[in-house]
Amino acid sequence: MKEKYDVAIIGAGVIGCAVASFLSAFEGDVVVLESAHDIACGASKANSGIVHGGFDALPGTLKAKFNVLGCAVMESESKRLDFPYRNNGSMVLAFDESEKEILNVLFERGIKNGVTGLKILSGEEARKREPNLSEKVVAALLCASAGITSPYEMTAAYGENACENGAEFFFEKRAAKIRQEGERLAVFTQTGESTRVRAVVNCAGVHADEVCAAYEGAHEKEMPVFKITPRRGEYILFDKTEGGRVNSTLFHTPTRLGKGILVTPTVHGNLLAGPTADDIGEKDDVRTTAEGGARVSEGAKKSVPSLDMRTAITRFAGVRAHPSGDDFILGKAFDGWYNAAGIESPGLTCAPAIGKFLAQEIAGDLSLKEKSNYIGERKAIRAFAAMSSEERAEAIKRDPAYGRIVCRCEQVTEAEIVASIRRPLGARDLDGIKRRTRAGMGRCQSGFCMPRTAEILARELGKDINQTTKFGGGSLMTEGYIDE
């Protein structure tokens, strides 16, 4: 870490990486500090991947503004940075007359927010669009502009683009203390390192309020006062055999805790159900529970009664950052300090718009000029599973490692795993490889491919296999050799 940078971004989730990407288009030194071992280790990895249309947020809020802006550019951003996106549309389901009235409220709200492609369907019209929909659905709000993406691949796209354009990333570096030193802010990590910057961007997710509290002298500045409540959401992921059961994203009518249990296809062909919404005390508590799983199952089958729960391949949970004020805390708090806090749903959808907004605001305040050599596009690792027979033959001819399948469920090759480690912001553990290549995300959930993936990781990092981890820190995959 250098002694000085222009900007320090705290947090390497989708928001932090998007800010870094857009900010890297300007001349200036950017550093990203992340307390975890990799990008996308918080809410950005345990996310439904929904690109919301923007009808749910209250008109006039930052949520509404940035949701609509983000949804409008998601397809073009996915092409520019080569991450998955599909415009599959969404439906909010009403199961009785009172819920039908809520659809009318959401429709009017969406019109005020500038959402396109809204239409209220009868139960029959909804089932014509989705034949597996419950017979108890009496009406649905269709949002044709909604879509789906891959949250961790989207985060990687922005992070890699920022890295290619000169941004520096440091992991397992928590911002423990921040103080004013002359015209700069001094940022100290828990490991004792420090740097002096002209601006801090707080993108710390559920820990954003702690980052504000780490600033010495906050009472002397106009620092927004807010509290982040960690809200855990549990999900169930189904095998690809269930992937075609629905095409649209299906929501229940929303409550004060969120949009209820959704059922949605994923961009990779699975089916996903969830999340629950439970306010918890521990910000990093991502346990799954029997009670939570039962609620997801019940809610999913309410929408799609024919859903086969026996095809579930894994369960997981994420913790989203619910702000005390119910809206995003976004923008300049005072000279040198910018917040992107309380970015709960629809935060993933908002990320491109938030990243661009903050980058432009910061560049303007710091008088940073646009780069003449900015790299505006990025190419993802080419998936062997998506290649034609001819393309596969050519890939193997070019690199024989494409001919060695490691993950049989997802058809991931050694070449892809190697690429995921060698790329900018490359994987350093098995979960990092999984998020970048899908090795281990299939039906067997890494039961077959994990040992070989660990061997490749150890070889590429120049480590003994006993030093490889699942998700950094002390999450060692093995304890030693049975027979030396």
C-alpha positions as CSV (number, residue, x, y, z in Angstrom):
1,M,0.0,0.0,0.0
2,K,1.3,3.4,-1.0
3,E,1.7,6.3,1.4
4,K,-0.8,8.4,-0.5
5,Y,-3.8,7.9,-2.8
6,D,-6.4,10.3,-4.1
7,V,-9.3,8.1,-3.1
8,A,-9.8,5.1,-0.7
9,I,-12.9,3.0,-1.3
10,I,-13.8,0.9,1.8
11,G,-15.6,-2.3,0.7
12,A,-15.2,-4.5,-2.4
13,G,-18.8,-5.6,-2.9
14,V,-20.7,-4.7,-6.1
15,I,-21.1,-1.1,-5.0
16,G,-17.4,-0.6,-4.1
17,C,-16.2,-2.3,-7.2
18,A,-18.6,-0.3,-9.4
19,V,-17.4,3.0,-7.8
20,A,-13.8,1.9,-8.4
21,S,-14.5,1.0,-12.0
22,F,-16.1,4.3,-12.9
23,L,-13.6,6.3,-10.9
24,S,-10.7,4.6,-12.6
25,A,-11.8,6.4,-15.8
26,F,-10.3,9.5,-14.2
27,E,-6.7,10.4,-13.5
28,G,-6.0,9.7,-9.9
29,D,-4.8,7.0,-7.6
30,V,-7.5,4.7,-6.2
31,V,-7.2,2.1,-3.5
32,V,-9.9,-0.4,-2.4
33,L,-9.7,-1.8,1.1
34,E,-11.7,-4.9,1.9
35,S,-11.8,-6.6,5.2
36,A,-12.6,-10.0,3.7
37,H,-10.3,-12.2,1.6
38,D,-11.9,-11.4,-1.8
39,I,-14.3,-9.3,-3.7
40,A,-18.1,-10.0,-3.4
41,C,-17.8,-11.7,0.0
42,G,-20.8,-10.0,1.7
43,A,-24.3,-9.4,0.3
44,S,-22.9,-9.4,-3.2
45,K,-22.2,-13.2,-3.2
46,A,-25.5,-14.2,-1.5
47,N,-28.0,-12.4,-3.6
48,S,-31.0,-13.3,-5.7
49,G,-29.4,-11.6,-8.8
50,I,-32.7,-9.8,-9.6
51,V,-32.6,-6.7,-11.8
52,H,-35.6,-4.8,-10.4
53,G,-37.8,-2.7,-12.6
54,G,-38.2,0.0,-10.0
55,F,-41.9,0.0,-9.1
56,D,-41.5,-1.0,-5.5
57,A,-39.5,2.0,-4.2
58,L,-41.4,5.1,-3.0
59,P,-41.4,8.0,-5.5
60,G,-38.8,10.6,-4.7
61,T,-36.5,8.3,-2.8
62,L,-32.9,7.6,-3.8
63,K,-33.9,3.9,-4.1
64,A,-36.5,4.8,-6.8
65,K,-34.2,7.1,-8.7
66,F,-31.1,4.8,-8.8
67,N,-33.2,1.7,-9.4
68,V,-34.7,3.0,-12.6
69,L,-31.4,4.4,-13.8
70,G,-29.6,1.2,-13.0
71,C,-32.2,-1.1,-14.7
72,A,-32.0,1.1,-17.8
73,V,-28.3,0.5,-18.3
74,M,-27.9,-3.0,-17.0
75,E,-28.0,-4.7,-20.5
76,S,-25.5,-2.3,-22.0
77,E,-23.2,-2.6,-19.0
78,S,-23.4,-6.4,-19.2
79,K,-22.3,-6.2,-22.8
80,R,-19.5,-3.7,-22.1
81,L,-18.1,-5.7,-19.2
82,D,-19.2,-9.1,-20.3
83,F,-21.2,-10.4,-17.4
84,P,-24.5,-12.4,-17.7
85,Y,-27.8,-10.7,-18.0
86,R,-31.3,-11.7,-19.2
87,N,-34.4,-9.6,-19.5
88,N,-36.9,-12.2,-18.3
89,G,-39.5,-9.9,-16.7
90,S,-41.1,-10.2,-13.3
91,M,-44.5,-10.6,-11.8
92,V,-45.9,-9.6,-8.4
93,L,-48.6,-12.1,-7.5
94,A,-51.9,-11.4,-5.7
95,F,-53.7,-14.3,-4.0
96,D,-56.7,-12.3,-2.8
97,E,-58.6,-9.1,-3.3
98,S,-56.6,-7.1,-0.7
99,E,-53.4,-8.1,-2.3
100,K,-54.9,-7.1,-5.7
101,E,-55.3,-3.6,-4.3
102,I,-51.6,-3.6,-3.5
103,L,-50.8,-4.3,-7.1
104,N,-52.7,-1.1,-8.1
105,V,-50.6,0.8,-5.6
106,L,-47.4,-0.6,-7.0
107,F,-48.5,0.1,-10.6
108,E,-49.2,3.7,-9.8
109,R,-45.9,4.0,-7.9
110,G,-44.0,2.5,-10.8
111,I,-45.6,5.0,-13.3
112,K,-44.5,7.9,-11.0
113,N,-41.0,6.4,-10.9
114,G,-40.8,6.2,-14.7
115,V,-40.9,2.4,-15.0
116,T,-41.7,1.0,-18.4
117,G,-43.4,-2.2,-19.3
118,L,-45.9,-2.3,-16.4
119,K,-49.3,-4.1,-16.8
120,I,-51.8,-5.7,-14.4
121,L,-52.8,-9.2,-15.5
122,S,-55.7,-11.3,-14.5
123,G,-54.9,-14.7,-12.9
124,E,-55.7,-16.4,-16.2
125,E,-53.4,-14.1,-18.1
126,A,-50.6,-14.7,-15.6
127,R,-51.0,-18.5,-15.9
128,K,-50.9,-18.2,-19.7
129,R,-47.5,-16.5,-19.3
130,E,-46.4,-19.0,-16.5
131,P,-48.3,-22.3,-16.8
132,N,-46.9,-23.6,-13.5
133,L,-48.3,-20.7,-11.5
134,S,-50.7,-21.5,-8.7
135,E,-54.4,-21.6,-9.5
136,K,-54.9,-19.4,-6.4
137,V,-53.3,-16.4,-8.1
138,V,-56.1,-13.9,-8.9
139,A,-53.9,-11.1,-10.5
140,A,-50.3,-10.2,-11.2
141,L,-48.3,-7.0,-11.8
142,L,-46.1,-7.6,-14.9
143,C,-42.9,-5.6,-15.2
144,A,-41.4,-6.4,-18.6
145,S,-38.3,-4.4,-18.0
146,A,-37.0,-6.5,-15.1
147,G,-34.3,-9.0,-15.5
148,I,-31.7,-11.3,-13.8
149,T,-27.9,-11.3,-13.6
150,S,-25.1,-13.0,-11.7
151,P,-24.2,-10.8,-8.7
152,Y,-20.7,-12.2,-8.1
153,E,-19.8,-12.2,-11.8
154,M,-21.1,-8.6,-12.1
155,T,-18.9,-7.6,-9.1
156,A,-15.9,-9.4,-10.6
157,A,-16.5,-7.5,-13.9
158,Y,-16.4,-4.1,-12.2
159,G,-13.5,-5.1,-10.0
160,E,-11.4,-6.4,-12.8
161,N,-12.1,-3.4,-14.9
162,A,-11.0,-1.1,-12.1
163,C,-7.9,-3.1,-11.6
164,E,-7.0,-3.0,-15.3
165,N,-7.3,0.8,-15.1
166,G,-4.9,1.1,-12.2
167,A,-7.0,0.8,-9.1
168,E,-5.2,-1.2,-6.3
169,F,-7.0,-3.7,-4.1
170,F,-5.9,-4.9,-0.7
171,F,-7.7,-7.7,1.1
172,E,-8.1,-8.6,4.8
173,K,-7.6,-4.9,5.5
174,R,-10.3,-3.5,7.7
175,A,-10.5,0.3,8.1
176,A,-10.1,0.5,11.9
177,K,-9.5,4.2,12.4
178,I,-9.8,7.3,10.2
179,R,-8.7,10.8,11.1
180,Q,-8.1,14.2,9.6
181,E,-4.5,15.1,9.0
182,G,-4.2,18.4,7.4
183,E,-6.0,18.4,4.0
184,R,-6.0,14.6,3.9
185,L,-7.7,11.7,5.7
186,A,-5.5,9.1,7.3
187,V,-6.9,5.6,7.0
188,F,-5.4,3.0,9.4
189,T,-6.1,-0.7,9.0
190,Q,-6.4,-3.3,11.7
191,T,-3.0,-4.6,10.7
192,G,-1.3,-1.3,11.5
193,E,-0.8,-0.1,7.9
194,S,-2.0,3.4,6.9
195,T,-2.4,5.7,3.9
196,R,-3.3,9.3,3.4
197,V,-6.1,10.1,0.9
198,R,-8.0,13.1,-0.4
199,A,-11.3,11.3,-0.2
200,V,-12.9,8.2,1.5
201,V,-15.8,6.4,0.0
202,N,-17.7,4.3,2.5
203,C,-19.1,1.2,0.7
204,A,-18.8,-1.2,3.7
205,G,-22.3,-2.8,3.5
206,V,-23.5,-4.0,6.9
207,H,-20.5,-2.4,8.4
208,A,-21.0,1.0,6.9
209,D,-22.1,2.5,10.3
210,E,-19.0,1.2,11.9
211,V,-16.8,2.8,9.3
212,C,-18.5,6.2,10.1
213,A,-17.9,5.5,13.8
214,A,-14.2,4.8,13.0
215,Y,-13.8,8.4,11.9
216,E,-12.4,10.5,14.7
217,G,-14.1,13.8,15.0
218,A,-17.4,12.7,13.4
219,H,-19.2,15.0,15.8
220,E,-17.4,18.0,14.4
221,K,-18.6,17.2,10.8
222,E,-22.0,16.8,9.2
223,M,-21.7,13.0,9.2
224,P,-25.1,11.4,8.7
225,V,-26.3,9.6,11.8
226,F,-27.6,6.2,10.9
227,K,-27.7,2.6,12.1
228,I,-27.4,-0.5,10.0
229,T,-29.6,-3.4,11.0
230,P,-28.3,-6.8,9.6
231,R,-31.2,-8.6,7.9
232,R,-30.5,-12.2,7.1
233,G,-32.1,-13.8,4.1
234,E,-32.1,-17.6,3.4
235,Y,-32.3,-19.2,0.0
236,I,-32.7,-22.6,-1.6
237,L,-31.0,-23.3,-4.9
238,F,-32.5,-26.0,-7.2
239,D,-30.9,-28.3,-9.8
240,K,-31.1,-27.3,-13.4
241,T,-33.8,-29.9,-13.9
242,E,-36.2,-27.3,-12.2
243,G,-34.7,-24.4,-14.2
244,G,-37.4,-24.3,-16.8
245,R,-40.4,-24.5,-14.4
246,V,-40.7,-20.7,-14.6
247,N,-39.3,-18.1,-16.9
248,S,-40.3,-14.9,-15.1
249,T,-39.2,-13.8,-11.6
250,L,-42.2,-14.3,-9.3
251,F,-42.7,-12.2,-6.2
252,H,-45.3,-12.2,-3.5
253,T,-46.9,-8.8,-2.6
254,P,-44.3,-6.9,-0.5
255,T,-44.4,-6.3,3.3
256,R,-42.4,-3.9,5.5
257,L,-39.6,-6.5,5.6
258,G,-39.2,-6.9,1.9
259,K,-40.5,-8.4,-1.3
260,G,-41.3,-11.9,0.3
261,I,-40.2,-15.3,-1.0
262,L,-39.5,-15.1,-4.7
263,V,-39.0,-17.9,-7.2
264,T,-36.8,-17.1,-10.2
265,P,-34.7,-18.7,-12.8
266,T,-31.0,-17.9,-12.7
267,V,-28.9,-16.8,-15.6
268,H,-27.1,-20.2,-15.5
269,G,-30.3,-22.3,-15.7
270,N,-31.0,-23.2,-12.1
271,L,-34.1,-22.2,-10.1
272,L,-33.7,-20.1,-6.9
273,A,-36.2,-19.5,-4.1
274,G,-36.0,-17.0,-1.2
275,P,-35.1,-15.0,0.7
276,T,-36.5,-14.9,4.3
277,A,-36.1,-11.6,6.1
278,D,-34.9,-11.8,9.7
279,D,-33.3,-9.0,11.6
280,I,-30.4,-10.4,13.5
281,G,-27.8,-9.2,16.0
282,E,-24.6,-10.5,14.4
283,K,-23.7,-8.8,11.1
284,D,-21.8,-11.7,9.7
285,D,-24.2,-14.5,10.8
286,V,-25.0,-16.3,7.6
287,R,-26.3,-19.5,9.1
288,T,-29.1,-21.4,7.5
289,T,-31.9,-22.7,9.7
290,A,-34.5,-25.5,9.5
291,E,-37.2,-22.9,10.2
292,G,-35.9,-20.6,7.5
293,G,-35.7,-23.4,5.0
294,A,-39.3,-24.4,5.8
295,R,-40.5,-20.8,5.2
296,V,-38.7,-20.6,1.9
297,S,-40.2,-23.9,0.8
298,E,-43.7,-22.9,1.9
299,G,-43.5,-19.5,0.2
300,A,-42.0,-21.0,-3.1
301,K,-44.7,-23.7,-3.3
302,K,-47.4,-21.0,-2.7
303,S,-46.4,-19.5,-6.0
304,V,-45.4,-22.7,-7.8
305,P,-47.1,-25.7,-6.2
306,S,-45.5,-28.2,-8.6
307,L,-42.0,-27.3,-7.4
308,D,-40.1,-30.4,-6.5
309,M,-38.2,-29.8,-3.3
310,R,-36.3,-33.0,-3.7
311,T,-34.2,-31.3,-6.4
312,A,-32.7,-28.7,-4.1
313,I,-29.0,-28.9,-4.3
314,T,-27.9,-26.3,-1.6
315,R,-29.1,-23.7,0.8
316,F,-27.3,-20.5,1.7
317,A,-27.9,-17.2,3.4
318,G,-26.8,-13.6,3.0
319,V,-27.1,-10.5,5.2
320,R,-28.3,-7.3,3.7
321,A,-27.8,-3.8,5.2
322,H,-31.1,-2.3,6.3
323,P,-30.7,1.4,7.1
324,S,-32.5,3.1,10.0
325,G,-33.9,5.7,7.6
326,D,-35.3,3.2,5.0
327,D,-33.5,4.9,2.1
328,F,-29.9,4.9,0.8
329,I,-27.4,7.1,2.5
330,L,-25.6,8.3,-0.6
331,G,-23.2,11.1,-1.7
332,K,-21.0,13.6,0.0
333,A,-21.3,14.0,3.7
334,F,-18.6,16.6,4.0
335,D,-15.4,17.5,2.0
336,G,-13.5,14.3,1.6
337,W,-16.1,11.8,2.8
338,Y,-18.7,10.1,0.6
339,N,-21.2,7.4,1.7
340,A,-22.8,4.6,-0.2
341,A,-24.5,3.1,2.9
342,G,-27.7,1.2,3.5
343,I,-27.7,-0.1,0.0
344,E,-30.1,-3.0,0.4
345,S,-32.4,-4.2,-2.3
346,P,-32.6,-3.0,-5.1
347,G,-28.9,-2.2,-4.5
348,L,-27.5,-4.7,-7.1
349,T,-29.7,-3.1,-9.8
350,C,-28.6,0.4,-8.6
351,A,-24.9,-0.4,-8.6
352,P,-24.0,0.9,-12.1
353,A,-25.9,4.2,-11.6
354,I,-24.5,4.6,-8.0
355,G,-21.0,3.9,-9.2
356,K,-21.2,6.4,-12.0
357,F,-22.9,9.1,-9.8
358,L,-20.3,8.9,-7.0
359,A,-17.3,8.7,-9.4
360,Q,-18.5,11.9,-11.2
361,E,-19.2,13.7,-7.9
362,I,-15.7,12.7,-6.5
363,A,-13.9,13.5,-9.7
364,G,-15.6,16.9,-9.9
365,D,-14.7,17.7,-6.3
366,L,-11.1,16.6,-6.6
367,S,-10.7,18.1,-10.1
368,L,-9.7,14.8,-11.6
369,K,-9.5,14.8,-15.4
370,E,-10.7,11.9,-17.6
371,K,-8.1,9.5,-18.7
372,S,-7.2,9.3,-22.4
373,N,-6.2,5.7,-22.1
374,Y,-9.1,4.3,-20.1
375,I,-10.0,0.7,-20.9
376,G,-13.8,0.8,-21.1
377,E,-14.4,-2.9,-21.9
378,R,-13.6,-6.2,-20.3
379,K,-13.9,-9.8,-21.4
380,A,-14.9,-12.6,-19.1
381,I,-13.4,-16.1,-19.0
382,R,-14.9,-18.0,-21.9
383,A,-17.0,-20.8,-20.5
384,F,-16.3,-24.2,-22.1
385,A,-19.9,-25.2,-21.4
386,A,-21.2,-22.4,-23.6
387,M,-19.0,-23.2,-26.6
388,S,-20.1,-25.0,-29.7
389,S,-18.3,-28.3,-30.7
390,E,-16.2,-26.4,-33.2
391,E,-15.2,-23.7,-30.6
392,R,-14.3,-26.4,-28.1
393,A,-12.0,-28.2,-30.6
394,E,-10.3,-24.8,-31.4
395,A,-10.0,-24.0,-27.7
396,I,-8.4,-27.4,-27.0
397,K,-6.0,-26.9,-29.9
398,R,-5.0,-23.5,-28.5
399,D,-4.7,-24.7,-24.9
400,P,-4.8,-28.5,-24.1
401,A,-6.0,-27.6,-20.6
402,Y,-9.4,-26.9,-22.1
403,G,-9.6,-30.7,-22.8
404,R,-9.4,-31.5,-19.1
405,I,-12.8,-31.3,-17.4
406,V,-12.5,-30.7,-13.7
407,C,-16.1,-29.9,-12.7
408,R,-18.3,-32.4,-14.4
409,C,-21.6,-30.9,-13.3
410,E,-20.9,-27.5,-14.8
411,Q,-18.4,-28.7,-17.5
412,V,-15.6,-26.4,-16.1
413,T,-12.1,-27.1,-17.5
414,E,-8.7,-26.7,-16.0
415,A,-8.0,-23.9,-18.4
416,E,-10.9,-21.8,-16.9
417,I,-9.8,-22.5,-13.4
418,V,-6.2,-21.4,-14.2
419,A,-7.5,-18.3,-15.9
420,S,-9.6,-17.4,-12.8
421,I,-6.5,-17.5,-10.7
422,R,-4.2,-15.6,-13.1
423,R,-6.6,-12.8,-14.0
424,P,-6.5,-9.3,-12.4
425,L,-8.1,-9.8,-8.9
426,G,-7.6,-13.5,-9.4
427,A,-9.1,-16.2,-7.1
428,R,-7.0,-17.1,-4.0
429,D,-9.3,-19.8,-2.6
430,L,-11.9,-22.4,-3.7
431,D,-14.9,-20.2,-3.2
432,G,-13.2,-17.5,-5.3
433,I,-12.7,-20.0,-8.1
434,K,-16.3,-21.2,-7.8
435,R,-17.7,-17.6,-8.1
436,R,-15.6,-16.9,-11.2
437,T,-16.0,-20.2,-13.0
438,R,-18.9,-22.1,-11.4
439,A,-16.6,-25.1,-10.5
440,G,-18.3,-26.6,-7.6
441,M,-21.7,-24.9,-8.1
442,G,-23.4,-27.9,-9.8
443,R,-25.5,-30.8,-8.6
444,C,-22.7,-32.4,-6.5
445,Q,-21.7,-29.1,-4.9
446,S,-18.0,-29.8,-5.4
447,G,-18.1,-33.3,-4.1
448,F,-16.1,-34.6,-7.0
449,C,-14.1,-31.6,-8.3
450,M,-12.9,-30.1,-5.1
451,P,-9.7,-32.2,-4.7
452,R,-8.6,-31.5,-8.2
453,T,-9.5,-27.8,-8.0
454,A,-7.4,-27.5,-4.8
455,E,-4.5,-29.1,-6.6
456,I,-4.6,-26.6,-9.4
457,L,-5.0,-23.7,-6.9
458,A,-2.0,-24.9,-4.9
459,R,0.1,-25.3,-8.1
460,E,-0.8,-21.9,-9.4
461,L,-0.1,-20.1,-6.1
462,G,3.1,-22.0,-5.5
463,K,1.7,-23.5,-2.2
464,D,1.4,-26.9,-0.6
465,I,-2.2,-28.2,-1.0
466,N,-2.5,-28.1,2.8
467,Q,-2.3,-24.4,2.6
468,T,-5.3,-23.9,0.3
469,T,-8.5,-22.6,1.9
470,K,-12.2,-22.6,1.1
471,F,-12.7,-18.9,1.9
472,G,-9.5,-17.5,3.2
473,G,-8.4,-17.1,6.8
474,G,-8.3,-20.4,8.6
475,S,-10.7,-22.3,6.4
476,L,-8.1,-24.9,5.4
477,M,-9.4,-27.7,3.2
478,T,-7.0,-30.3,4.6
479,E,-5.0,-30.9,7.8
480,G,-2.1,-32.8,6.4
481,Y,-1.0,-36.0,4.6
482,I,-2.1,-39.4,5.7
483,D,1.0,-41.0,4.4
484,E,4.1,-38.9,3.7
